[in-house]
Amino acid sequence: MAISSARLPAVASAGPRPRRAGRLAPYGFVAPFFVLFAAFGLFPLLYTAYVSLHRVELQTADRMDWLGLQNYTRLLEDPFFWNALRNTFTIGVLSTVPQLLMALGLAHLLNYRLRGRTFFRVAMLMPYATSVAAATLVFAQLFGRDYGLINWALGSVGLDPVDWQADTWASQFGVSAIVTWRWTGYNALIYLAGMQAIPADLYESAAVDGASRWQQFRHITVPGLRPTIVFTVVVSTIGATQLFGEPLLYEGNSGGGISHQYQTLGLYMYEQGWSFFHLGRAAAVAWVMFLLIVVLALVNAAVAARRNRTDR
Amino acid sequence: MKPAKRSPLQGGPLAYAVLGVATLLAVFPFYWTLVAASRSNSELSAATPALTPGPNLFHNLGEALQQAAIGTALLNSLLVSSVVTAGVVLSSTLAGFAFAKLRFRGRGLLLAVTVGTMMIPPQLGVIPLFMVIVKLDLQNKLPAVVLPSLVSAFGVFFMRQFLLQALPDELIEAGRVDGASLLRIFRSIVLPVARPGMAVLGMLTFMATWNDFFWPIVALSSQNPTVQVALKSLGQGYVPDQSIVMAGTLLGTLPVLVVFALLGRQIVGGIMQGAVKG
C-alpha cells in the first residue's frame, strides 16, 4: 500500500535518454515476451476467425474446407445454442450480482478497525486459492440429492430436499454458488483497496455534519468506489460469459445436465469441439462469445458514463 | 496514508459476527473436504452424514494416488507451474522494465496491444492453439501446457506498474553515468528493486497455473495429466467412492493452501496492490 500511495513525480514517460549503441536494446528486453506472445497468444486469436469460416474436424485438424458463414447459420438454428446463451445469462446474473453486493458489504466491514483484521482478510481469500475442479467436486457433493450435506441440513429443519442437479433453477443456483464462493473474497479485497484510497477526513467531516454510517456509505464510499465497481462488474461479466469448469464438473458431463439445464456457452463450445469433433463450429461459438463480451463491456461502460453524468 | 488514520470506523460486535459467519462459509468447504477424505464411502452416504474427521485419511489418500494417476499429476503440475512461473516472472520483468523506463519507437502501440488482449477471452484462441499443438506433435505432452503460458500480458502490465513507481529514474541515470551497459543496469539495479513485485507476480502465477483447467484438459489426456485434469477424471470415473474423490481433491488443493498459509498476508497485499483505485 505504501508503495502505491507514494506517487513519484511523473517523469516516467520521459525516461533516461539511451545512447546510440543502446538504441536497439529495449527491443531485446521485450523480445522474449513478444515472440511467444505472437506465436501462442496473438496468432491464435486472429486465426480463430478464419477457422470459424471452415469445416474443420478434430480428427483431421489439418484439413480445412471453406464454408463461409455456414457455421454461424447452423449455430443460430440450433436450439441448444440458444439454451446455452440463456443459461449463460441467468447463471451470470445469479452468480455476479449477489457476489459483488456481498463483496461490497464485506469490504466495508473489513475496513473497520478490527482485531484480527489480517486473519479475516486471509480467510476470505482462501476460496480463491482453490481450483475450479476442486471447488466444484466439493460443492457437487454438498449439493448431492440423496446424501448431500445441504439437503440433510434442510431436512433437519423440516424442509423438503431439493434436487440440486436435475431441477433447472436449483442446478443453476448450485453452479452459481460455486462461482460466488470462489470470488466473493477476492472482490471484497479489490473493493477494500479502493476504500482505503478514500480520504478519511471525508468521513470525519461527514460525521461532524451528523451523517449516519449508512449515509456515509451511500454518499462517500459508493461514489468514491465507482471506478473500482465498474472494473469488477466488467471483469465478473467477462468471467461469467466464459463459465466452463463449474458446469462441466458439476455432474461430470459436457452436456450441462441431462436436459442441458445448466449448459453454458463455454461448455457448449467445448461439446461442439471435443465431444462432437466440430472444431470449425466451436470456433464460431468462440467468436459469438467474444462479440457478446464486447457488447456487454460497451453496455457497462455506457451505463457507468451515464451514471457519472447524472450524479454530478 | 498512515495506517492509524486509515479508517475512523471502530468495529462493533455486529461487524465481528457478520465477518465470523462469512469466514465460516469461506472455510467450511475445506474442513468438509478433510472430513469426507478421512471417512469411508458408506459413512458419507449414511442418513446422518459425518461432521468430524474419521480414521480413513491415509487409506483414502493412498487409493487416490493409485487412481487417476494423481501421483504423476502432482509431479506434472509442480513441474509445469514452476517452469511457467519462472518464465512469466523473467519475461514480464524484462518487458515491464522496458515499458516503464526505456524509450523506443512503437512503445505505446506495443503496450496497448498487450493490455488490450487481456480483455479477450482465452477460449477465443483455443482452437487454433490446439491445431498448432497437434502440428508440433505436442498433444498430451507437458510442453503443450507450458509453452502458451510462458508469457503473460497481465504479468508485463503488473511489472510495468510496479517498476514505474518503485524504480527512480535517477538510479538508472547513475548507472549510465558509471558507464554500465543496459543489461548490467538491469542485473544490478533493476532486479533488486523489482524483487518484491516479482515475488507477488510469482505467487499469483504459480497459483493460477496450478489451478488452470480449460487449456490443460484440452491439451492433455488422463494418461499424462496435471492435477486438475486428474481431478476431472477422478470425478467422472465409474468410481462412486466419494471419499476417494475428496482425498484426491485434498491432494490437489493442499500445495496451494500451504503456499497460502505461509504467504497469505503477502498474497492479500499483492491483490490489493494490483487493484484499480478510485
Interface residues (C-beta under 8 A of the other chain):
Chain A: M1 I3 S4 S5 A6 R7 L8 V11 A12 A14 G15 P16 R17 P18 R19 G22 R23 A25 P26 Y27 F29 V30 P32 F33 F34 L36 F37 A39 F40 G41 L42 F43 P44 L45 Y47 T48 V51 V56 A61 D62 M102 G105 L106 L109 L110 N111 Y112 R113 L114 T118 F120 R121 V122 A123 M124 L125 M126 P127 A129 T130 S131 V132 A133 A134 A135 T136 L137 V138 F139 A140 Q141 L142 D146 Y147 L149 W152 W181 T184 G185 Y186 L189 I190 L192 A193 G194 Q196 A197 I198 P199 A200 Y203 E204 A207 R213 G224 L225 R226 P227 T228 F231 I238 T241 Q242 F244 G245 L248 L249 G252 N253 G266 M269 Y270 G273 W274 L279 A282 A283 A286 W287 M289 F290 I293 A297
Chain B: M1 K5 R6 S7 P8 L9 Q10 G11 A15 Y16 V18 L19 A22 T23 L25 A26 V27 P29 F30 W32 T33 A36 L44 S45 A46 T48 P49 L90 S91 S92 L94 A95 F97 A98 F99 A100 K101 L102 R103 F104 R107 L110 V113 T114 T117 M119 I120 P121 P122 Q123 L124 G125 V126 I127 P128 L129 F130 M131 V132 V134 K135 L147 P148 L150 V151 A153 V156 F162 L164 Q165 A166 P168 D169 I172 E173 R176 S181 L182 L183 F186 M207 W210 N211 D212 F213 F214 V218 V227 Q228 L231 K232 L234 G235 Q236 Q242 V245 M246 T249 G252 T253 V256 L257 V259 F260 G264 R265 I267 V268 G269 I271 M272 Q273 A275 V276 K277 G278
